[in-house]
């Protein structure tokens, strides 16, 4: 028997077109779900299909960096499927993975509406600060570089490039 997760939303509406995109899994970035609505109350039921919550804070640095890059790419995919970042939450506990692997086909998000409508860059930076450990030199270095870059620019692509460079450095030093 497949495990299911359920959430109830009261006092917030989800556009019909987004519900259709989500339940049909057009983007392929969220856990498959069923949505029912009754008198302004949404019941969201998610199919896990082998996906388990990813404890991102416990990953090794290169995996964290790979996950952060992937979340950037997932956001772009969601935007392409008319699900802007302002419509969904991005929190460590909403990240799911299959087979303990980080990849496009093995990582999905649990869709939960963002009632504040925060932009992607803000959510992504908060997530980064939640999962990186300043006690780990590679992660501390990335946090410091990101803060410096943010003072100069608010360009998410530059931040993604910075994370990618940190991942490559980290993976390179692990091979030595």
DRENZATI-734967 format. One record per residue (C-alpha): chain; x, y, z. Coordinates in steps of 0.25 Angstrom, whole numbers, plus 2048, in hexadecimal, padded with zeros to 3 digits. Layout:
BEGIN
<chain->A; c1->X; c2->Y; c3->Z> .
...
% end
This chain:
BEGIN
<chain->A; c1->800; c2->800; c3->800> .
<chain->A; c1->806; c2->80E; c3->7FC> .
<chain->A; c1->807; c2->818; c3->806> .
<chain->A; c1->800; c2->825; c3->805> .
<chain->A; c1->802; c2->833; c3->80B> .
<chain->A; c1->7F6; c2->83D; c3->80E> .
<chain->A; c1->7F5; c2->84B; c3->810> .
<chain->A; c1->7E9; c2->855; c3->812> .
<chain->A; c1->7E9; c2->863; c3->80E> .
<chain->A; c1->7DF; c2->86D; c3->813> .
<chain->A; c1->7DD; c2->87B; c3->80F> .
<chain->A; c1->7E6; c2->87B; c3->802> .
<chain->A; c1->7E2; c2->878; c3->7F4> .
<chain->A; c1->7EA; c2->871; c3->7E9> .
<chain->A; c1->7E7; c2->875; c3->7DB> .
<chain->A; c1->7E0; c2->86A; c3->7D3> .
<chain->A; c1->7EB; c2->86A; c3->7C8> .
<chain->A; c1->7F5; c2->867; c3->7D3> .
<chain->A; c1->7ED; c2->85C; c3->7D9> .
<chain->A; c1->7EC; c2->856; c3->7CB> .
<chain->A; c1->7FB; c2->857; c3->7C9> .
<chain->A; c1->7FE; c2->851; c3->7D6> .
<chain->A; c1->7F4; c2->845; c3->7D6> .
<chain->A; c1->7F9; c2->842; c3->7C8> .
<chain->A; c1->807; c2->842; c3->7CC> .
<chain->A; c1->80B; c2->84B; c3->7C0> .
<chain->A; c1->817; c2->851; c3->7C6> .
<chain->A; c1->81C; c2->844; c3->7CC> .
<chain->A; c1->822; c2->84C; c3->7D8> .
<chain->A; c1->818; c2->849; c3->7E3> .
<chain->A; c1->813; c2->83D; c3->7EA> .
<chain->A; c1->807; c2->837; c3->7E2> .
<chain->A; c1->7FB; c2->83C; c3->7E9> .
<chain->A; c1->7EB; c2->83C; c3->7E9> .
<chain->A; c1->7E4; c2->849; c3->7ED> .
<chain->A; c1->7D6; c2->84A; c3->7F2> .
<chain->A; c1->7CF; c2->857; c3->7F6> .
<chain->A; c1->7C2; c2->859; c3->7FE> .
<chain->A; c1->7BD; c2->866; c3->803> .
<chain->A; c1->7CB; c2->86D; c3->801> .
<chain->A; c1->7D2; c2->862; c3->808> .
<chain->A; c1->7DD; c2->85B; c3->800> .
<chain->A; c1->7E1; c2->84D; c3->804> .
<chain->A; c1->7EE; c2->849; c3->7FD> .
<chain->A; c1->7F2; c2->83A; c3->7FD> .
<chain->A; c1->800; c2->837; c3->7F8> .
<chain->A; c1->805; c2->829; c3->7F2> .
<chain->A; c1->813; c2->826; c3->7F7> .
<chain->A; c1->816; c2->81B; c3->7ED> .
<chain->A; c1->823; c2->818; c3->7F4> .
<chain->A; c1->827; c2->826; c3->7F6> .
<chain->A; c1->82B; c2->829; c3->805> .
<chain->A; c1->82E; c2->836; c3->80C> .
<chain->A; c1->83D; c2->83B; c3->809> .
<chain->A; c1->844; c2->83F; c3->815> .
<chain->A; c1->84C; c2->84A; c3->80E> .
<chain->A; c1->853; c2->84F; c3->81A> .
<chain->A; c1->859; c2->841; c3->81C> .
<chain->A; c1->85F; c2->840; c3->80E> .
<chain->A; c1->86E; c2->841; c3->80B> .
<chain->A; c1->872; c2->84F; c3->805> .
<chain->A; c1->873; c2->84A; c3->7F6> .
<chain->A; c1->865; c2->844; c3->7F7> .
<chain->A; c1->85F; c2->851; c3->7FE> .
<chain->A; c1->865; c2->859; c3->7F3> .
<chain->A; c1->860; c2->850; c3->7E8> .
<chain->A; c1->852; c2->851; c3->7EF> .
<chain->A; c1->852; c2->860; c3->7EF> .
<chain->A; c1->856; c2->860; c3->7E0> .
<chain->A; c1->84B; c2->857; c3->7DD> .
<chain->A; c1->841; c2->85F; c3->7E5> .
<chain->A; c1->844; c2->86B; c3->7DC> .
<chain->A; c1->842; c2->862; c3->7D0> .
<chain->A; c1->835; c2->85D; c3->7D6> .
<chain->A; c1->830; c2->86B; c3->7D8> .
<chain->A; c1->833; c2->86E; c3->7C9> .
<chain->A; c1->82B; c2->862; c3->7C5> .
<chain->A; c1->820; c2->866; c3->7CE> .
<chain->A; c1->820; c2->874; c3->7C8> .
<chain->A; c1->81F; c2->86E; c3->7BA> .
<chain->A; c1->813; c2->866; c3->7BE> .
<chain->A; c1->80C; c2->873; c3->7C4> .
<chain->A; c1->80F; c2->870; c3->7D2> .
<chain->A; c1->817; c2->87C; c3->7D7> .
<chain->A; c1->81F; c2->87B; c3->7E4> .
<chain->A; c1->816; c2->885; c3->7EB> .
<chain->A; c1->80B; c2->87A; c3->7EB> .
<chain->A; c1->812; c2->86F; c3->7F2> .
<chain->A; c1->81A; c2->86D; c3->7FF> .
<chain->A; c1->829; c2->869; c3->7FE> .
<chain->A; c1->82D; c2->863; c3->80B> .
<chain->A; c1->837; c2->858; c3->80F> .
<chain->A; c1->82B; c2->84F; c3->814> .
<chain->A; c1->824; c2->851; c3->807> .
<chain->A; c1->82F; c2->84A; c3->7FF> .
<chain->A; c1->82E; c2->83C; c3->7FB> .
<chain->A; c1->837; c2->832; c3->7F4> .
<chain->A; c1->837; c2->824; c3->7EF> .
<chain->A; c1->842; c2->81A; c3->7F2> .
<chain->A; c1->84B; c2->824; c3->7FA> .
<chain->A; c1->84F; c2->82A; c3->7EC> .
<chain->A; c1->84F; c2->839; c3->7E8> .
<chain->A; c1->84B; c2->83A; c3->7D9> .
<chain->A; c1->840; c2->83F; c3->7D0> .
<chain->A; c1->838; c2->832; c3->7D1> .
<chain->A; c1->83A; c2->82F; c3->7E0> .
<chain->A; c1->837; c2->83D; c3->7E7> .
<chain->A; c1->829; c2->842; c3->7E8> .
<chain->A; c1->823; c2->84D; c3->7F1> .
<chain->A; c1->816; c2->84C; c3->7F9> .
<chain->A; c1->80D; c2->857; c3->7F4> .
<chain->A; c1->808; c2->860; c3->7FE> .
<chain->A; c1->803; c2->86E; c3->7FB> .
<chain->A; c1->80B; c2->87A; c3->7FF> .
<chain->A; c1->801; c2->884; c3->805> .
<chain->A; c1->80C; c2->88F; c3->806> .
<chain->A; c1->80F; c2->88E; c3->7F7> .
<chain->A; c1->81E; c2->88F; c3->7FA> .
<chain->A; c1->827; c2->88F; c3->7EE> .
<chain->A; c1->830; c2->884; c3->7EA> .
<chain->A; c1->83E; c2->88A; c3->7ED> .
<chain->A; c1->839; c2->88E; c3->7FC> .
<chain->A; c1->834; c2->880; c3->7FE> .
<chain->A; c1->840; c2->879; c3->7F8> .
<chain->A; c1->84A; c2->882; c3->801> .
<chain->A; c1->842; c2->87E; c3->80D> .
<chain->A; c1->842; c2->870; c3->80A> .
<chain->A; c1->851; c2->870; c3->807> .
<chain->A; c1->854; c2->876; c3->815> .
<chain->A; c1->84B; c2->86C; c3->81B> .
<chain->A; c1->852; c2->860; c3->815> .
<chain->A; c1->861; c2->865; c3->814> .
<chain->A; c1->869; c2->863; c3->821> .
<chain->A; c1->872; c2->86F; c3->824> .
<chain->A; c1->87B; c2->865; c3->82C> .
<chain->A; c1->87F; c2->85E; c3->81F> .
<chain->A; c1->88A; c2->866; c3->818> .
<chain->A; c1->885; c2->864; c3->80A> .
<chain->A; c1->877; c2->867; c3->80E> .
<chain->A; c1->87B; c2->873; c3->816> .
<chain->A; c1->883; c2->878; c3->80A> .
<chain->A; c1->877; c2->877; c3->801> .
<chain->A; c1->86F; c2->87F; c3->80B> .
<chain->A; c1->879; c2->88A; c3->80C> .
<chain->A; c1->87B; c2->88B; c3->7FD> .
<chain->A; c1->86B; c2->88B; c3->7FB> .
<chain->A; c1->86A; c2->897; c3->805> .
<chain->A; c1->875; c2->89E; c3->7FE> .
<chain->A; c1->86E; c2->89C; c3->7F0> .
<chain->A; c1->861; c2->8A0; c3->7F5> .
<chain->A; c1->866; c2->8AE; c3->7FA> .
<chain->A; c1->86B; c2->8B0; c3->7EB> .
<chain->A; c1->860; c2->8A9; c3->7E3> .
<chain->A; c1->852; c2->8A2; c3->7E5> .
<chain->A; c1->855; c2->899; c3->7D9> .
<chain->A; c1->850; c2->88B; c3->7DC> .
<chain->A; c1->858; c2->885; c3->7D0> .
<chain->A; c1->865; c2->88B; c3->7D7> .
<chain->A; c1->861; c2->884; c3->7E4> .
<chain->A; c1->85F; c2->877; c3->7DD> .
<chain->A; c1->86C; c2->878; c3->7D6> .
<chain->A; c1->873; c2->87A; c3->7E3> .
<chain->A; c1->86C; c2->86E; c3->7E9> .
<chain->A; c1->870; c2->866; c3->7DD> .
<chain->A; c1->87F; c2->86B; c3->7DE> .
<chain->A; c1->87E; c2->867; c3->7ED> .
<chain->A; c1->879; c2->859; c3->7EA> .
<chain->A; c1->884; c2->857; c3->7DF> .
<chain->A; c1->88F; c2->85B; c3->7E9> .
<chain->A; c1->889; c2->852; c3->7F4> .
<chain->A; c1->888; c2->846; c3->7EB> .
<chain->A; c1->896; c2->849; c3->7E5> .
<chain->A; c1->89C; c2->849; c3->7F3> .
<chain->A; c1->895; c2->83C; c3->7F7> .
<chain->A; c1->89B; c2->835; c3->7EB> .
<chain->A; c1->8A9; c2->839; c3->7EF> .
% end
